[in-house]
Amino acid sequence: MTDIEDLLRSLIEQHRSIDIVESEFKRLLNEDPTIKDDYSVWCEESGYSYKKGYHEFIQQIFDSEDSIWDTFIQFEDEN
């Protein structure tokens, strides 16, 4: 079984662009029926919609990274 979260994180590390990550993930879904099936199960288990689950997850990762940097910058400004 494909670990969808690991796959998405790997794509994020490789491309660092939401648009490219989404495009690559859609390509993988279309090319590999196993990934497509695993993605469907992942969406159901994780509470994501099939249509936008990958987008929501990717956005959460980028938002959390931004939050970490915002906290770091705020800490630096206070010192």
PETASUL-V986194 format. One record per residue. RES is the residue in one letter. D_FIRST is the distance of its C-alpha to the first C-alpha in Angstrom with 1 decimal. Layout:
res=RES d_first=D_FIRST
res=RES d_first=D_FIRST
//
This chain:
res=M d_first=0.0
res=T d_first=3.8
res=D d_first=6.4
res=I d_first=8.9
res=E d_first=11.8
res=D d_first=11.6
res=L d_first=11.4
res=L d_first=14.3
res=R d_first=16.2
res=S d_first=16.0
res=L d_first=17.5
res=I d_first=20.0
res=E d_first=21.1
res=Q d_first=21.6
res=H d_first=23.5
res=R d_first=25.0
res=S d_first=25.8
res=I d_first=24.4
res=D d_first=25.4
res=I d_first=23.8
res=V d_first=20.5
res=E d_first=20.4
res=S d_first=21.5
res=E d_first=19.0
res=F d_first=16.1
res=K d_first=17.7
res=R d_first=18.1
res=L d_first=14.4
res=L d_first=13.8
res=N d_first=16.7
res=E d_first=15.8
res=D d_first=12.2
res=P d_first=11.5
res=T d_first=7.8
res=I d_first=8.0
res=K d_first=10.7
res=D d_first=9.1
res=D d_first=6.4
res=Y d_first=9.7
res=S d_first=11.7
res=V d_first=10.0
res=W d_first=10.3
res=C d_first=13.8
res=E d_first=14.8
res=E d_first=13.8
res=S d_first=15.3
res=G d_first=18.3
res=Y d_first=18.1
res=S d_first=19.4
res=Y d_first=17.3
res=K d_first=20.1
res=K d_first=20.6
res=G d_first=17.8
res=Y d_first=16.8
res=H d_first=20.6
res=E d_first=21.2
res=F d_first=18.7
res=I d_first=20.0
res=Q d_first=23.5
res=Q d_first=23.0
res=I d_first=22.0
res=F d_first=25.1
res=D d_first=27.3
res=S d_first=26.5
res=E d_first=27.3
res=D d_first=30.5
res=S d_first=31.4
res=I d_first=31.2
res=W d_first=33.5
res=D d_first=35.8
res=T d_first=36.2
res=F d_first=36.9
res=I d_first=39.5
res=Q d_first=41.1
res=F d_first=41.4
res=E d_first=43.1
res=D d_first=45.4
res=E d_first=46.5
res=N d_first=47.5
//
